[in-house]
Amino acid sequence: MPRTTVQVTESEVNTADGDTRETKQYRVTIPKQMAEFFDLSQGDGIEWSAGSASNKMELTIHQE
């Protein structure tokens, strides 16, 4: 299965009280083969959690 990379977007956000704060947003893509295997559609969710090993992740697919 192909590997994906993490994309990080950093920006400043204005709060309601006039202050600004910095935010980071992380984005990953899902390989096409994985999306097709799980028959994912727009609006389906993926729940991420730590796996049993320090470098493993567990995914739970929530289909609408």
N, C-alpha and C positions, 0 to 999 in steps of 0.2 A: 504494500500500500504506500502511496506517496507521502512524503513528509510535508508538513505545513510550517509556516513561520508565524511568529507573533508580531503584530503591528501595534505600535504605541503612539497615541495621539495625546499631546500635552497642550492644555489651553488654560486661559484665565477666564473665570466666570464672575460676573457681577452679582452680588447677593442683594436681597431686598432692602437691607439696611445701608446700601451704598458701598460696602467693602468689596474687595476682590479676593478670590482664592484660586489657587492653581489646582487643576484636576488632571488625572491621567485616565485614559480609556484604553483598554487592551482588546484586541480583536484577533480572532483566529478563524481560518476557513476550514471547512470540512471537506475532505476529499470526495470527489464525485462518486467513487465506488461505495463509500460509506453511506452517503445520502441515498443512493439507489438501493443498497442492500436493506436499509431500514425504511425505505419508501417514504422519505421525508417530504413534507410539503410546507408551503409558506404558513407560518404561524405555529408550527410544531416547536416544542421546546426540548432543550437538552439540559439536564441537571448534572453539574460537575461535582465530584467529591474526591477526597484523597483516597488512594488505594492502600493496599496492605503493605506495599514497599514505598520507600521514600521518593522514588522517581516514577511512580505509577499513578494514573488517574482512573476513576471509574465514571462511566457515563450512564445516565438513565434517560431514555427517550420518552417524551410525553407527546403523543399524537392527539391532535384535536379531532 
